[in-house]
Amino acid sequence: MKETKSSNPELIQLIRFLMKRSKENNVAIWRDVAGYLAKARRRRVAVNLSRINRYTQKSDVVIVPGKILGAGTLDHSVTVAAFSVSEKAKAKIAAAKAKYLSIPELVETNPKGSNVKIIR
């Protein structure tokens, strides 16, 4: 079977960044996130806000290795990081007084990945 490879330069750079930080800090979570992002586009994760709301508590830190979609509501404040996010989801995250970060921003603020949940 032919190996699929992304041609998105942002995604390739992000995967390399995560692998580098995983090796530097000896942390497995960033390697796992890079593995999820390296999958083919049709197999990549798309998570609705309702799922994030269901599996998190107030002030949790969550990473989505894919896209956040705007279906559902968010009724508590969390910190969410993802590769991409829809405009509707951004508005709902802001309305819930939650915080959205890009994945590199989350890695910089929490290099050890402590207390970070992966939602897929």
FENGI-V388782 format. One record per residue. N is the residue number from 0. RES is the residue in one letter. SS is DSSP state (alpha for helix, beta for strand, coil for the rest). PSI is psi in radians with two decimals (NA if undefined). Layout:
BEGIN
((N;RES;SS;PSI) (N;RES;SS;PSI))
END
This chain:
BEGIN
((0;M;coil;2.48) (1;K;coil;2.36) (2;E;coil;2.30) (3;T;coil;2.51) (4;K;coil;2.32) (5;S;coil;2.51) (6;S;coil;0.09) (7;N;coil;1.96) (8;P;alpha;-0.57) (9;E;alpha;-0.76) (10;L;alpha;-0.76) (11;I;alpha;-0.77) (12;Q;alpha;-0.71) (13;L;alpha;-0.74) (14;I;alpha;-0.77) (15;R;alpha;-0.72) (16;F;alpha;-0.80) (17;L;alpha;-0.73) (18;M;alpha;-0.70) (19;K;alpha;-0.81) (20;R;alpha;-0.56) (21;S;alpha;-0.73) (22;K;alpha;-0.72) (23;E;alpha;-0.77) (24;N;alpha;0.01) (25;N;coil;0.91) (26;V;coil;2.22) (27;A;alpha;-0.42) (28;I;alpha;-0.67) (29;W;alpha;-0.59) (30;R;alpha;-0.69) (31;D;alpha;-0.75) (32;V;alpha;-0.73) (33;A;alpha;-0.67) (34;G;alpha;-0.72) (35;Y;alpha;-0.67) (36;L;alpha;-0.43) (37;A;coil;-0.15) (38;K;coil;2.86) (39;A;coil;2.68) (40;R;alpha;-0.72) (41;R;alpha;-0.27) (42;R;alpha;-0.01) (43;R;coil;2.74) (44;V;beta;2.41) (45;A;beta;2.06) (46;V;beta;2.32) (47;N;beta;2.73) (48;L;alpha;-0.52) (49;S;alpha;-0.63) (50;R;alpha;-0.72) (51;I;alpha;-0.74) (52;N;alpha;-0.69) (53;R;alpha;-0.66) (54;Y;alpha;0.19) (55;T;coil;2.82) (56;Q;coil;3.04) (57;K;coil;2.39) (58;S;coil;0.42) (59;D;coil;2.78) (60;V;beta;2.18) (61;V;beta;2.47) (62;I;beta;2.36) (63;V;beta;1.98) (64;P;beta;1.10) (65;G;beta;-2.31) (66;K;beta;2.49) (67;I;beta;2.23) (68;L;beta;2.80) (69;G;coil;0.17) (70;A;coil;2.30) (71;G;coil;-3.06) (72;T;coil;2.85) (73;L;coil;2.04) (74;D;coil;0.19) (75;H;coil;2.82) (76;S;coil;2.23) (77;V;coil;2.91) (78;T;beta;2.16) (79;V;beta;2.34) (80;A;beta;2.47) (81;A;beta;2.88) (82;F;beta;-0.72) (83;S;beta;2.84) (84;V;beta;2.46) (85;S;coil;2.79) (86;E;alpha;-0.68) (87;K;alpha;-0.71) (88;A;alpha;-0.68) (89;K;alpha;-0.74) (90;A;alpha;-0.73) (91;K;alpha;-0.60) (92;I;alpha;-0.77) (93;A;alpha;-0.66) (94;A;alpha;-0.53) (95;A;coil;0.08) (96;K;coil;0.52) (97;A;coil;2.99) (98;K;beta;2.28) (99;Y;beta;2.30) (100;L;beta;2.70) (101;S;beta;2.86) (102;I;alpha;-0.78) (103;P;alpha;-0.61) (104;E;alpha;-0.70) (105;L;alpha;-0.72) (106;V;alpha;-0.68) (107;E;alpha;-0.68) (108;T;alpha;-0.45) (109;N;coil;1.30) (110;P;coil;-0.47) (111;K;coil;-0.21) (112;G;coil;0.46) (113;S;coil;2.39) (114;N;coil;0.57) (115;V;beta;2.27) (116;K;beta;2.41) (117;I;beta;2.17) (118;I;coil;2.19) (119;R;coil;NA))
END
